[in-house]
Amino acid sequence: MIEEFKEHATKLGYKKPTAIQEAVYQPLKDGKSVLGLAPTGSGKTVAFALPLLENIQPDDGLSLLVIEPSAELAMQTQKVLLEWGKLIGLSVQGIIGGANITRQVDKLKDHPNVIVGTTGRIMNLIDLGKLKLDSLQSIVIDEADNLLSEDTLASIRSLVDLAPDSVSLGFFSATKNDLLEHINRWFIQDIQTFDVSAIDDTRGIVKHTLLEVSNRKKEQMLLRFLHMKEFKALVFFDQLDTLQKVAGFLSHRHITEAEKLTSEQRQTARQKALRDFRDGKIRLLLTTDVAARGMDIDKLPIVVNFDLPSDPKTYIHRVGRTGRMHQDGMVVNMGDDHDLRDLKKLVKPYGYELKNIYFDGNQLSDTRPKTPITLDEEDKKFDAKSSNHAEKKHEGKKPSFNKPTKPKPKGKKKHKHSKRKGMHHKRTEG
């Protein structure tokens, strides 16, 4: 590692490289193509950033292209690359959909050394002739199990074909799919696989729990979670419709400590929701697998599965949001007895031991409470609080009195066609 990076790593408190960082450093530095497999939160971004940035000189032009599955993840990765790249005079630009394309084209005239972006906008700029890849040294496909699917493989291969044949490829993922299993079939580069999942030691102690709740009572359970002062969680949903319904339920009860993060929101709204969640202004962030893919939220204590995952890959990605970089965490899986038993069987082959947990008073407990409070009682409490909240909002306002209405003058009722008759009368006079 170059001296500038060593000094910065020391300032950040890095004591030693993680397993994935150590495994791929020299191969990437030597221009090899790699597939890096490591748990979520094990430092994969830094693993490819440092060796690839070290190979670039400020006058080289565009040398590194990093592809991300979402705008939020692209901005997150851009921030990391900029933090390290500026130490050696390198420029980093983000190119994502939804942003002003004219401004992006103008910035490309500055010839950035590194571009981080999403496939659609990058291909759009290439088609417009505004972005050329002929000087590229390396391409990184992050969240590769997502970007190399049957739906997206063709566009990724087309993008790689536009780069020089000598370009090195880096694929990084927490899980492996069929395409990654046979990755050398799809690209001309000789791609070496480095799977450190079994030896990675960056994960903290994560407690995986089962909380028995009927589907129609899950919304009320979220209210109970907010009784716990330190409770802060990323709440996962399968369907956007369910998320919107639950968000409405909480909003109706004047809950201000919950917000949603969806792919349908404007970029500014998504950024605000993430910022408020990181700052502790909100304690429940309702999201979907698409919107939260690869999201790095520092020291996230809890993940709640409002809807239980139907496949192990989804479970692995969701629970990987907590317990990162030696921090402890918890996963709360909500469902009825049948669904929880199915989930337990689904993830057991992957080393997850799920144990029952209960809500006792205002805390989660490993032992069943002697006199559990029903969720119906809990909902009534919140409805009462909501009513008081609404009443307080009207306190201090001047009372409004109805003005007395003037009595209608008595007399002969005017015929609805009287105007027409009057006009007829005028015409017949004289």
VEXDREN-2710 file (C-alpha; in Angstrom, 1 decimal):
% VEXDREN-2710
k/r/px/py/pz
1/MET/0.0/0.0/0.0
2/ILE/1.3/3.5/-0.9
3/GLU/2.3/5.8/2.0
4/GLU/-0.6/8.2/1.5
5/PHE/-3.1/5.4/2.0
6/LYS/-1.2/3.9/4.9
7/GLU/-1.4/7.3/6.8
8/HIS/-5.1/7.7/6.0
9/ALA/-5.9/4.1/7.1
10/THR/-4.2/4.8/10.4
11/LYS/-6.2/8.0/10.9
12/LEU/-9.4/6.0/10.3
13/GLY/-8.4/3.5/12.9
14/TYR/-7.8/0.6/10.6
15/LYS/-5.6/-2.0/12.3
16/LYS/-5.3/-4.6/9.6
17/PRO/-7.0/-5.4/6.3
18/THR/-10.1/-7.5/6.3
19/ALA/-10.0/-10.9/4.7
20/ILE/-11.4/-9.7/1.3
21/GLN/-9.1/-6.7/1.3
22/GLU/-6.1/-8.9/1.8
23/ALA/-7.2/-11.5/-0.7
24/VAL/-7.8/-9.3/-3.8
25/TYR/-5.2/-6.5/-3.2
26/GLN/-2.3/-7.9/-5.1
27/PRO/-4.3/-9.5/-8.0
28/LEU/-6.0/-6.2/-8.7
29/LYS/-2.8/-4.3/-8.3
30/ASP/-1.3/-6.6/-10.9
31/GLY/-4.1/-6.0/-13.3
32/LYS/-5.9/-9.4/-12.8
33/SER/-9.6/-9.9/-13.1
34/VAL/-11.3/-11.2/-9.9
35/LEU/-14.6/-12.3/-8.4
36/GLY/-14.6/-11.3/-4.7
37/LEU/-17.1/-13.0/-2.4
38/ALA/-17.4/-11.8/1.2
39/PRO/-20.2/-11.0/3.7
40/THR/-22.0/-7.7/3.6
41/GLY/-20.1/-5.1/5.6
42/SER/-16.7/-6.7/5.2
43/GLY/-15.0/-3.8/3.4
44/LYS/-15.5/-4.8/-0.2
45/THR/-15.5/-1.2/-1.5
46/VAL/-12.1/-0.4/0.1
47/ALA/-10.9/-3.8/-1.1
48/PHE/-11.2/-2.8/-4.8
49/ALA/-10.7/1.0/-4.3
50/LEU/-7.1/1.0/-2.9
51/PRO/-5.3/-1.3/-5.4
52/LEU/-7.1/0.1/-8.4
53/LEU/-6.6/3.8/-7.4
54/GLU/-2.9/3.2/-6.8
55/ASN/-2.6/2.2/-10.5
56/ILE/-3.9/5.5/-11.8
57/GLN/-2.0/8.8/-12.4
58/PRO/-3.9/12.1/-12.5
59/ASP/-3.0/12.6/-16.2
60/ASP/-4.3/9.2/-17.3
61/GLY/-7.9/10.3/-18.0
62/LEU/-10.8/7.9/-17.3
63/SER/-9.2/4.8/-15.9
64/LEU/-11.7/3.2/-13.6
65/LEU/-15.4/2.6/-14.0
66/VAL/-17.6/1.3/-11.1
67/ILE/-21.1/0.1/-11.8
68/GLU/-23.7/0.1/-9.0
69/PRO/-27.3/-1.2/-9.1
70/SER/-28.9/2.0/-7.6
71/ALA/-28.3/5.7/-7.4
72/GLU/-28.0/5.6/-3.6
73/LEU/-25.3/2.9/-3.7
74/ALA/-23.5/4.8/-6.5
75/MET/-23.3/7.9/-4.3
76/GLN/-22.2/5.9/-1.3
77/THR/-19.4/4.3/-3.3
78/GLN/-18.4/7.6/-5.0
79/LYS/-17.9/9.2/-1.5
80/VAL/-15.5/6.4/-0.5
81/LEU/-13.5/6.6/-3.8
82/LEU/-13.3/10.4/-3.5
83/GLU/-12.1/10.2/0.1
84/TRP/-9.1/8.0/-1.0
85/GLY/-8.7/9.3/-4.5
86/LYS/-8.2/13.0/-3.5
87/LEU/-5.2/11.9/-1.4
88/ILE/-3.3/11.3/-4.6
89/GLY/-4.8/13.9/-6.8
90/LEU/-7.5/11.8/-8.6
91/SER/-10.9/13.1/-9.6
92/VAL/-14.1/11.1/-9.1
93/GLN/-17.5/11.7/-10.8
94/GLY/-20.9/10.2/-10.2
95/ILE/-23.2/9.4/-13.2
96/ILE/-26.7/8.3/-12.1
97/GLY/-30.2/8.4/-13.5
98/GLY/-32.5/11.1/-12.2
99/ALA/-29.7/13.7/-12.1
100/ASN/-29.3/16.6/-14.6
101/ILE/-27.7/15.0/-17.7
102/THR/-26.5/18.4/-19.1
103/ARG/-24.5/19.0/-15.9
104/GLN/-23.1/15.5/-16.1
105/VAL/-21.9/16.1/-19.7
106/ASP/-20.3/19.4/-18.6
107/LYS/-18.4/17.6/-15.8
108/LEU/-17.1/14.9/-18.2
109/LYS/-15.2/17.7/-20.0
110/ASP/-12.9/17.8/-16.9
111/HIS/-11.8/14.2/-17.8
112/PRO/-12.4/12.5/-14.4
113/ASN/-10.1/9.6/-13.5
114/VAL/-12.9/7.6/-11.9
115/ILE/-16.6/7.3/-12.8
116/VAL/-19.2/5.7/-10.4
117/GLY/-22.6/5.2/-11.8
118/THR/-25.7/3.2/-12.8
119/THR/-25.8/1.2/-16.1
120/GLY/-28.7/3.0/-17.7
121/ARG/-27.3/6.5/-17.5
122/ILE/-23.8/5.4/-18.4
123/MET/-25.1/3.6/-21.5
124/ASN/-27.2/6.7/-22.3
125/LEU/-24.1/8.9/-22.3
126/ILE/-22.1/6.4/-24.4
127/ASP/-24.9/6.3/-27.0
128/LEU/-24.9/10.1/-27.1
129/GLY/-21.1/10.0/-27.8
130/LYS/-20.4/12.0/-24.6
131/LEU/-18.6/9.2/-22.8
132/LYS/-15.8/7.0/-24.2
133/LEU/-14.2/4.0/-22.5
134/ASP/-11.1/3.6/-24.7
135/SER/-8.7/4.7/-21.9
136/LEU/-10.2/2.4/-19.2
137/GLN/-7.9/0.2/-17.1
138/SER/-10.5/-1.5/-14.9
139/ILE/-14.2/-2.0/-14.6
140/VAL/-15.8/-3.0/-11.2
141/ILE/-19.3/-4.6/-11.1
142/ASP/-20.4/-4.1/-7.5
143/GLU/-23.4/-6.1/-6.0
144/ALA/-22.6/-8.5/-8.9
145/ASP/-25.3/-11.1/-7.9
146/ASN/-27.8/-8.3/-8.6
147/LEU/-26.2/-6.8/-11.7
148/LEU/-25.4/-10.2/-13.3
149/SER/-28.9/-11.6/-13.6
150/GLU/-30.7/-12.9/-16.6
151/ASP/-32.3/-9.5/-17.1
152/THR/-29.1/-7.4/-16.8
153/LEU/-26.3/-9.6/-18.0
154/ALA/-26.6/-8.5/-21.7
155/SER/-26.3/-4.8/-20.8
156/ILE/-23.2/-5.4/-18.6
157/ARG/-21.6/-7.5/-21.3
158/SER/-22.3/-4.8/-23.9
159/LEU/-20.7/-2.1/-21.7
160/VAL/-17.6/-4.3/-21.1
161/ASP/-17.3/-4.9/-24.9
162/LEU/-16.9/-1.1/-25.4
163/ALA/-13.7/-1.1/-23.2
164/PRO/-10.3/-2.2/-24.4
165/ASP/-9.7/-6.0/-24.4
166/SER/-6.9/-5.4/-21.9
167/VAL/-9.3/-4.0/-19.3
168/SER/-9.4/-5.9/-16.0
169/LEU/-12.7/-6.8/-14.3
170/GLY/-13.7/-6.9/-10.7
171/PHE/-16.9/-8.5/-9.5
172/PHE/-17.9/-8.2/-5.8
173/SER/-20.8/-9.8/-4.0
174/ALA/-22.0/-11.2/-0.7
175/THR/-23.8/-14.1/-2.4
176/LYS/-23.3/-16.2/-5.5
177/ASN/-25.9/-17.0/-8.2
178/ASP/-25.7/-19.4/-11.2
179/LEU/-24.2/-16.7/-13.5
180/LEU/-21.4/-16.0/-11.0
181/GLU/-20.8/-19.7/-10.5
182/HIS/-19.8/-19.9/-14.2
183/ILE/-18.6/-16.3/-14.7
184/ASN/-15.8/-17.2/-17.1
185/ARG/-18.3/-18.3/-19.7
186/TRP/-19.6/-14.8/-20.1
187/PHE/-16.4/-12.7/-20.4
188/ILE/-13.1/-13.1/-22.2
189/GLN/-11.0/-12.2/-19.2
190/ASP/-9.6/-15.0/-17.0
191/ILE/-11.5/-14.3/-13.7
192/GLN/-10.1/-15.7/-10.5
193/THR/-12.5/-16.3/-7.6
194/PHE/-11.7/-15.3/-4.0
195/ASP/-14.3/-16.5/-1.6
196/VAL/-13.5/-15.5/2.0
197/SER/-17.0/-16.0/3.4
198/ALA/-15.8/-18.8/5.7
199/ILE/-12.8/-17.0/7.1
200/ASP/-14.1/-13.4/7.3
201/ASP/-14.1/-12.1/10.9
202/THR/-15.7/-8.7/10.5
203/ARG/-19.1/-9.7/11.6
204/GLY/-20.2/-8.9/15.2
205/ILE/-22.5/-11.1/17.2
206/VAL/-25.9/-11.0/15.6
207/LYS/-28.9/-12.4/17.4
208/HIS/-31.5/-13.9/15.0
209/THR/-34.9/-14.0/16.6
210/LEU/-38.5/-15.2/15.9
211/LEU/-41.3/-13.0/17.2
212/GLU/-44.8/-14.6/16.8
213/VAL/-47.2/-12.0/15.5
214/SER/-50.3/-12.5/13.3
215/ASN/-50.2/-10.7/10.0
216/ARG/-52.9/-8.3/11.0
217/LYS/-51.1/-7.3/14.2
218/LYS/-47.7/-6.5/12.8
219/GLU/-48.4/-2.8/12.4
220/GLN/-49.3/-2.5/16.1
221/MET/-46.1/-4.3/17.0
222/LEU/-44.1/-1.5/15.3
223/LEU/-45.8/0.9/17.7
224/ARG/-44.7/-1.3/20.6
225/PHE/-41.1/-1.2/19.4
226/LEU/-41.1/2.6/19.6
227/HIS/-41.8/2.2/23.4
228/MET/-38.2/1.1/23.6
229/LYS/-36.0/4.2/23.8
230/GLU/-32.9/2.6/22.1
231/PHE/-34.9/0.8/19.4
232/LYS/-33.8/1.7/15.9
233/ALA/-34.4/-0.5/12.9
234/LEU/-34.5/-1.0/9.2
235/VAL/-37.9/-2.6/8.5
236/PHE/-38.1/-4.7/5.4
237/PHE/-41.2/-5.3/3.2
238/ASP/-41.8/-7.6/0.2
239/GLN/-44.4/-5.4/-1.4
240/LEU/-44.5/-1.6/-1.8
241/ASP/-48.3/-1.6/-1.3
242/THR/-47.9/-3.1/2.2
243/LEU/-45.2/-0.6/3.0
244/GLN/-47.4/2.3/2.0
245/LYS/-50.3/0.9/4.0
246/VAL/-48.1/0.6/7.2
247/ALA/-46.6/4.1/6.6
248/GLY/-50.2/5.4/6.5
249/PHE/-51.1/3.6/9.7
250/LEU/-48.2/5.2/11.5
251/SER/-48.8/8.6/10.1
252/HIS/-52.5/8.5/11.1
253/ARG/-51.3/7.9/14.7
254/HIS/-49.0/11.0/14.4
255/ILE/-45.8/8.8/14.6
256/THR/-43.0/11.2/13.5
257/GLU/-40.1/8.7/14.2
258/ALA/-40.9/6.5/11.2
259/GLU/-40.2/7.2/7.5
260/LYS/-40.1/5.3/4.3
261/LEU/-37.3/4.7/1.8
262/THR/-38.6/3.4/-1.6
263/SER/-37.4/3.4/-5.2
264/GLU/-40.5/5.4/-6.2
265/GLN/-39.5/8.4/-4.1
266/ARG/-37.6/11.4/-5.5
267/GLN/-33.9/11.2/-5.0
268/THR/-33.9/14.2/-2.6
269/ALA/-36.6/12.5/-0.4
270/ARG/-34.6/9.2/-0.3
271/GLN/-31.5/11.1/0.7
272/LYS/-33.3/13.0/3.5
273/ALA/-34.9/9.8/4.9
274/LEU/-31.4/8.1/5.0
275/ARG/-29.8/11.2/6.6
276/ASP/-32.5/11.5/9.2
277/PHE/-32.2/7.8/10.0
278/ARG/-28.5/8.0/10.4
279/ASP/-28.8/11.1/12.6
280/GLY/-31.4/9.5/14.8
281/LYS/-34.2/11.8/14.0
282/ILE/-36.3/8.7/12.9
283/ARG/-36.0/5.3/14.4
284/LEU/-38.0/3.1/12.0
285/LEU/-37.0/3.2/8.3
286/LEU/-39.5/1.3/6.2
287/THR/-37.9/-0.1/3.0
288/THR/-37.8/-2.8/0.3
289/ASP/-35.0/-5.1/-0.9
290/VAL/-34.6/-3.0/-4.0
291/ALA/-34.3/0.4/-2.3
292/ALA/-32.0/-0.8/0.5
293/ARG/-29.7/-2.9/-1.7
294/GLY/-26.1/-2.6/-0.5
295/MET/-26.9/0.3/1.8
296/ASP/-24.3/1.0/4.4
297/ILE/-25.8/2.4/7.6
298/ASP/-23.1/2.7/10.3
299/LYS/-23.8/0.8/13.6
300/LEU/-27.4/-0.2/12.7
301/PRO/-28.6/-2.1/15.8
302/ILE/-31.6/-4.0/14.4
303/VAL/-33.2/-5.3/11.2
304/VAL/-36.9/-6.2/11.3
305/ASN/-38.4/-8.5/8.7
306/PHE/-42.0/-7.3/8.6
307/ASP/-42.5/-9.7/5.6
308/LEU/-40.4/-12.8/5.9
309/PRO/-37.9/-13.6/3.1
310/SER/-38.9/-16.4/0.8
311/ASP/-35.3/-17.3/-0.2
312/PRO/-32.0/-17.6/1.6
313/LYS/-30.3/-15.0/-0.6
314/THR/-32.8/-12.3/0.4
315/TYR/-32.3/-13.2/4.1
316/ILE/-28.5/-12.9/3.8
317/HIS/-28.7/-9.5/2.2
318/ARG/-31.2/-8.1/4.7
319/VAL/-29.5/-9.3/7.8
320/GLY/-26.2/-8.1/6.5
321/ARG/-27.2/-4.6/7.2
322/THR/-26.6/-5.1/11.0
323/GLY/-23.6/-6.5/12.8
324/ARG/-21.1/-4.8/10.4
325/MET/-17.4/-4.3/11.3
326/HIS/-17.5/-6.1/14.6
327/GLN/-20.6/-4.3/15.8
328/ASP/-23.3/-6.5/17.5
329/GLY/-26.8/-6.6/16.1
330/MET/-30.2/-8.2/16.1
331/VAL/-32.7/-9.5/13.5
332/VAL/-36.4/-9.6/14.4
333/ASN/-38.5/-11.9/12.2
334/MET/-42.2/-11.3/12.6
335/GLY/-44.8/-13.9/11.5
336/ASP/-47.3/-16.6/12.7
337/ASP/-46.1/-19.9/14.0
338/HIS/-46.3/-21.6/10.6
339/ASP/-44.3/-19.0/8.7
340/LEU/-41.6/-18.8/11.4
341/ARG/-41.1/-22.5/11.3
342/ASP/-40.7/-22.4/7.5
343/LEU/-38.2/-19.6/7.8
344/LYS/-36.2/-21.5/10.4
345/LYS/-35.9/-24.5/8.1
346/LEU/-35.1/-22.2/5.1
347/VAL/-32.0/-20.5/6.6
348/LYS/-30.7/-23.3/8.9
349/PRO/-28.4/-24.8/6.2
350/TYR/-26.7/-21.4/6.0
351/GLY/-25.7/-21.5/9.6
352/TYR/-28.4/-19.3/11.1
353/GLU/-29.9/-20.3/14.4
354/LEU/-33.2/-18.5/15.0
355/LYS/-34.6/-18.4/18.6
356/ASN/-37.9/-17.3/20.0
357/ILE/-38.2/-13.8/21.5
358/TYR/-41.1/-12.1/23.3
359/PHE/-42.2/-8.5/24.1
360/ASP/-42.3/-8.1/27.8
361/GLY/-43.3/-4.7/29.2
362/ASN/-41.3/-2.3/27.1
363/GLN/-38.5/-4.6/26.2
364/LEU/-37.7/-7.7/24.2
365/SER/-37.1/-10.8/26.3
366/ASP/-35.9/-14.4/25.8
367/THR/-38.5/-15.6/28.3
368/ARG/-42.3/-15.7/27.7
369/PRO/-44.0/-13.0/29.9
370/LYS/-46.5/-14.2/32.5
371/THR/-49.1/-11.6/31.8
372/PRO/-48.7/-10.5/28.2
373/ILE/-50.3/-7.2/27.0
374/THR/-52.5/-7.8/24.0
375/LEU/-51.8/-5.7/20.9
376/ASP/-55.4/-4.5/20.9
377/GLU/-54.8/-2.8/24.3
378/GLU/-51.6/-1.3/22.9
379/ASP/-53.4/0.1/19.9
380/LYS/-56.0/1.7/22.1
381/LYS/-53.3/3.5/24.1
382/PHE/-51.8/4.9/20.9
383/ASP/-55.3/6.0/19.6
384/ALA/-55.8/7.8/22.9
385/LYS/-52.4/9.5/22.6
386/SER/-53.3/10.5/19.0
387/SER/-56.6/12.0/20.2
388/ASN/-54.8/14.0/22.9
389/HIS/-52.2/15.1/20.3
390/ALA/-55.0/16.4/18.0
391/GLU/-56.7/18.2/20.9
392/LYS/-53.5/19.9/21.9
393/LYS/-53.0/21.2/18.4
394/HIS/-56.3/23.1/18.6
395/GLU/-55.6/24.5/22.1
396/GLY/-54.9/28.2/22.1
397/LYS/-56.9/28.9/19.0
398/LYS/-59.6/31.5/19.3
399/PRO/-63.1/30.0/19.5
400/SER/-65.2/30.6/16.4
401/PHE/-68.8/31.6/16.9
402/ASN/-71.4/31.1/14.3
403/LYS/-72.7/34.4/13.0
404/PRO/-76.5/34.8/13.4
405/THR/-78.2/34.4/10.0
406/LYS/-80.5/37.1/8.8
407/PRO/-84.1/36.0/8.6
408/LYS/-85.3/35.8/5.0
409/PRO/-87.8/38.4/4.1
410/LYS/-91.4/37.2/4.1
411/GLY/-93.4/37.6/1.0
412/LYS/-94.5/35.9/-2.1
413/LYS/-92.2/33.1/-3.2
414/LYS/-90.4/34.1/-6.4
415/HIS/-91.2/31.8/-9.3
416/LYS/-88.1/30.3/-10.8
417/HIS/-89.1/31.5/-14.3
418/SER/-90.1/35.0/-13.1
419/LYS/-87.1/36.6/-14.9
420/ARG/-88.3/35.0/-18.2
421/LYS/-91.8/36.2/-17.6
422/GLY/-90.7/39.7/-16.9
423/MET/-88.8/39.8/-20.1
424/HIS/-91.9/38.6/-21.9
425/HIS/-93.9/41.4/-20.2
426/LYS/-91.5/44.0/-21.5
427/ARG/-91.7/42.8/-25.0
428/THR/-95.5/42.9/-25.1
429/GLU/-95.8/46.4/-23.7
430/GLY/-96.8/49.1/-26.1
END
